[in-house]
Amino acid sequence: MSDTEQTPSATPIWTGRAILGEGPMWSPGRGRLFFVDILGHRILSCGLAGEAVAEWQLEESPCWIVEQAGGEDFVVGLGRSVVVMRLTPGEPAVVRHVVTEPGLLPPGMRLNDAKADAEGRIYFGAMDDAEVEATGQLHLLGLDGTVTVLDQGYTVTNGPAISPDGRTLYHADSPARTVYAFDRRPDGGLTGKRVHIRLTEAEGYPDGMTVDAEGGLWVCHWDGGRVTRFTPDGARDRTIPLPASRVTSCAFCGPDLDRLAITTAAHERMEEPLAGALFLAQPGLLGLAPHRARLAV
């Protein structure tokens, strides 16, 4: 990575050791970060300094969380189904609406990673929970709750992320060490799948990702201990090292969207003191305001 610019290391703001921390999401209205611990069966939230931590323990694995527009609810990928959930600090989580039943996915699979687009639809992945079979798919959840399969053949789906102009969607198959790019149509459909980035064995596996205001793609490295920014043409630009090897996902946050929240995993890395922590970094570039879901529920 000598050809990339090194930025200051990220600072841990929450050190509660998520087993599989994932999916950080900034809520501008609440002024808080939300993220999930998939294997710990919990959703967590805190302020930008790690203060006022709230936690919701669940019976199933929360795989991703997206804020729902026009109210106090969130859309959550929960195991093998998608639900609308109310999360009030100090109170149990309440499922207010089931968007898709568990039959959406066969046994042995689960949801993994999601992002809303500007229209309020949600792109989300599904994967083999054992991370062995290439049965994973990329889905689109429409505003009316219908689900469309857009791509398949993944072992571990990760991403997705959408370019600032909305014309490109990025999505990864982690075991293949590959991030793909797609041309994105106004109706949400995808065409033109192509290899955008391949990580080397020394770099680890591509995990969660986000896009900055200039179109750069920030990719987290599972077993690579870093976040790398790639330019729109796929060139390595800069890197943020972390004191945890399993870096899982990232999102821009803060009132000015000038900070990067980064989740990590303690799974099989308990010997690392900061594995599973939530970090905050100053990336030197601004992000995009997160899109919210607009499901008609």
C-alpha positions in Angstrom: 0.0 0.0 0.0 3.0 2.3 -0.4 1.2 4.0 -3.3 -1.6 5.3 -1.1 -1.6 8.3 1.2 -1.7 7.4 4.9 -4.3 9.3 7.0 -4.4 9.5 10.8 -5.5 6.3 12.6 -9.1 6.1 13.7 -10.1 6.7 17.3 -12.3 4.2 19.2 -15.4 5.9 20.6 -17.2 2.7 21.8 -15.3 -0.4 23.0 -18.2 -2.7 23.8 -16.7 -5.5 21.6 -19.3 -6.2 19.0 -18.9 -9.9 17.9 -19.8 -8.9 14.4 -20.3 -5.1 14.2 -21.8 -4.0 10.9 -23.8 -1.4 9.0 -23.1 2.0 10.7 -25.8 4.5 9.9 -25.9 8.2 10.7 -29.2 9.7 11.7 -29.0 13.5 11.1 -32.3 14.2 12.9 -31.4 12.2 16.0 -27.7 13.3 15.9 -26.7 9.7 16.6 -25.0 6.7 15.1 -26.7 3.3 14.8 -25.1 0.0 14.0 -25.7 -3.7 14.4 -23.9 -6.6 16.1 -25.1 -9.5 13.9 -23.8 -12.4 16.0 -24.5 -10.6 19.2 -28.2 -10.2 18.2 -28.3 -6.5 19.1 -28.7 -3.0 17.7 -26.7 -0.2 19.2 -26.7 3.5 19.1 -24.5 6.3 20.5 -23.5 9.9 20.0 -20.4 11.0 18.1 -18.3 10.8 21.2 -19.6 7.4 22.1 -21.9 8.9 24.7 -25.4 7.9 25.7 -25.2 4.4 24.4 -28.5 2.6 23.8 -28.8 -1.1 23.1 -31.7 -3.3 21.9 -31.2 -7.1 22.4 -33.1 -9.2 19.9 -34.0 -12.8 19.5 -32.8 -12.9 15.9 -29.8 -11.4 14.1 -30.2 -7.8 13.0 -28.2 -7.8 9.7 -28.7 -4.1 8.7 -30.7 -1.0 9.6 -32.0 1.9 7.5 -33.9 4.9 8.8 -37.5 5.2 7.6 -38.6 8.7 6.4 -41.5 10.5 7.9 -41.5 9.1 11.3 -39.6 7.4 14.2 -39.2 4.0 12.7 -36.4 2.0 11.1 -36.4 -0.7 8.4 -34.3 -3.7 9.7 -33.1 -6.8 8.0 -33.8 -9.4 10.7 -32.5 -12.9 10.1 -34.4 -13.9 6.9 -37.0 -11.2 6.9 -37.4 -7.4 6.6 -39.4 -5.6 9.3 -40.2 -2.0 10.3 -39.1 -1.5 13.9 -39.5 1.2 16.6 -36.3 1.8 18.6 -36.7 4.0 21.7 -33.8 4.3 24.1 -34.5 2.5 27.4 -37.4 0.5 25.9 -37.5 -2.8 24.1 -37.5 -2.9 20.3 -41.0 -3.1 18.8 -41.7 -4.7 15.4 -44.4 -2.6 14.0 -44.7 -4.2 10.5 -43.4 -7.3 8.8 -42.4 -6.3 5.3 -41.3 -9.7 4.0 -41.9 -13.0 5.8 -38.9 -15.4 6.6 -39.9 -17.4 3.5 -38.1 -14.8 1.4 -35.0 -16.9 2.0 -34.5 -20.6 2.4 -33.2 -22.0 5.7 -29.5 -21.7 6.0 -29.4 -18.2 4.5 -29.6 -14.8 6.1 -29.7 -11.1 5.0 -26.5 -9.1 4.9 -25.8 -5.4 4.3 -28.1 -2.8 2.7 -28.5 0.8 1.6 -31.4 3.0 0.6 -31.4 4.9 -2.7 -32.6 8.5 -3.3 -36.1 7.2 -4.1 -36.3 5.4 -0.8 -36.0 1.8 -2.1 -33.5 -0.5 -0.4 -30.8 -2.6 -2.0 -29.9 -5.6 0.2 -27.9 -8.7 0.0 -28.5 -12.3 1.2 -25.9 -15.0 1.8 -25.2 -18.5 2.9 -24.9 -18.3 6.7 -22.2 -20.9 6.6 -20.3 -18.8 4.0 -19.7 -21.9 1.8 -22.3 -22.0 -1.0 -22.6 -19.4 -3.7 -26.3 -19.0 -3.1 -26.2 -15.3 -2.2 -28.2 -12.7 -4.1 -28.6 -9.0 -4.4 -32.2 -7.8 -4.0 -34.1 -4.6 -4.4 -37.0 -3.8 -2.0 -39.5 -1.6 -3.7 -41.6 1.1 -2.0 -44.6 -1.2 -2.0 -42.6 -4.0 -0.3 -42.1 -6.1 -3.4 -38.7 -7.8 -3.7 -36.8 -8.2 -6.9 -33.6 -10.4 -7.4 -31.1 -8.3 -9.3 -28.0 -10.5 -9.2 -26.9 -13.9 -7.8 -24.0 -16.3 -7.4 -22.4 -14.6 -4.3 -21.0 -16.5 -1.3 -20.9 -13.4 1.1 -22.7 -10.3 -0.2 -21.3 -7.0 1.0 -21.8 -3.3 0.2 -23.8 -2.0 -1.5 -23.0 1.7 -2.2 -24.3 4.1 -4.8 -22.4 6.8 -6.6 -23.3 10.5 -6.0 -25.0 10.8 -9.4 -27.0 7.6 -8.8 -25.8 6.0 -12.0 -23.4 3.4 -10.5 -24.0 0.8 -7.8 -21.1 -1.1 -6.1 -21.5 -4.5 -4.5 -18.9 -7.1 -3.3 -18.5 -10.8 -3.0 -16.1 -10.9 -0.1 -14.6 -14.4 -0.5 -13.9 -13.6 -4.2 -12.0 -10.5 -3.0 -14.0 -8.6 -5.7 -16.0 -5.4 -5.8 -18.3 -5.2 -8.8 -19.8 -2.1 -10.4 -23.2 -2.0 -12.1 -24.9 0.6 -14.3 -28.0 1.7 -12.4 -31.3 2.6 -14.1 -33.9 5.1 -12.8 -36.2 2.2 -12.0 -33.5 0.7 -9.7 -32.6 -2.1 -12.1 -29.0 -3.0 -12.8 -27.0 -3.7 -16.0 -23.4 -3.9 -17.1 -21.9 -5.9 -14.3 -18.1 -5.6 -14.3 -15.1 -6.1 -12.0 -14.3 -2.7 -10.3 -11.7 -3.7 -7.7 -9.9 -6.9 -6.7 -8.0 -7.0 -3.4 -4.8 -9.0 -3.0 -4.5 -11.8 -0.5 -2.4 -9.4 1.7 -5.1 -6.8 1.6 -7.8 -9.2 3.0 -11.4 -9.3 1.8 -13.7 -6.4 0.8 -16.5 -5.9 3.3 -18.9 -2.9 3.8 -18.4 0.3 1.9 -19.6 3.9 1.3 -19.1 6.7 -1.2 -17.9 10.2 -0.6 -19.2 13.4 -2.2 -16.5 13.3 -4.9 -17.4 9.7 -5.9 -14.6 7.9 -4.1 -15.4 4.5 -2.8 -14.3 3.7 0.8 -13.9 -0.1 1.2 -13.4 -1.9 4.6 -10.9 -4.7 4.6 -11.9 -7.9 6.6 -8.6 -9.4 7.8 -6.9 -6.4 6.4 -7.1 -3.9 9.2 -7.8 -0.8 7.2 -10.3 1.2 5.1 -9.1 2.2 1.6 -10.4 4.9 -0.6 -10.6 4.1 -4.3 -11.1 6.8 -7.0 -14.0 6.4 -9.4 -11.7 4.6 -11.9 -10.7 2.0 -9.2 -7.2 3.4 -8.3 -6.1 3.2 -4.7 -6.0 6.7 -3.3 -5.6 6.7 0.5 -5.9 4.4 3.5 -7.0 4.6 7.1 -5.3 1.9 9.3 -7.1 0.5 12.3 -5.9 -1.4 15.4 -8.3 -4.2 14.6 -7.9 -6.7 11.7 -11.6 -7.4 10.9 -12.9 -4.1 9.6 -16.5 -4.5 8.5 -18.3 -1.3 7.4 -18.2 2.5 7.3 -20.4 5.5 6.9 -19.9 9.3 6.8 -21.4 11.0 9.8 -21.6 14.3 11.8 -23.4 17.5 11.1 -20.9 18.3 8.3 -20.5 14.7 7.1 -16.8 15.1 7.6 -16.2 12.1 9.8 -16.2 8.4 9.0 -17.7 5.9 11.4 -16.1 2.4 11.2 -17.3 -0.9 12.6 -15.2 -3.9 13.4 -15.6 -7.5 14.6 -14.3 -9.4 17.6 -15.3 -12.8 16.1 -12.3 -15.1 16.3 -10.1 -12.0 17.2 -10.7 -11.7 20.9 -6.9 -11.4 21.5 -7.1 -8.0 19.8 -7.9 -5.4 22.5 -9.9 -3.2 20.2 -11.5 -5.8 18.0 -15.3 -5.1 17.9 -14.9 -1.4 18.7 -16.7 1.4 16.9 -14.2 3.9 15.5 -14.3 7.5 14.2 -11.8 9.0 11.7 -11.2 12.3 9.9 -11.0 11.1 6.3 -10.2 14.5 4.8 -13.2 14.4 2.4 -17.0 15.0 2.9 -19.6 12.3 2.6 -23.2 12.3 1.3 -26.3 12.6 3.5 -27.7 9.1 4.0 -30.8 8.2 2.1 -33.8 7.1 4.1 -36.3 4.3 3.2 -39.8 5.4 2.0 -41.7 2.2 2.3 -45.5 2.6 2.0 -46.2 0.8 5.3 
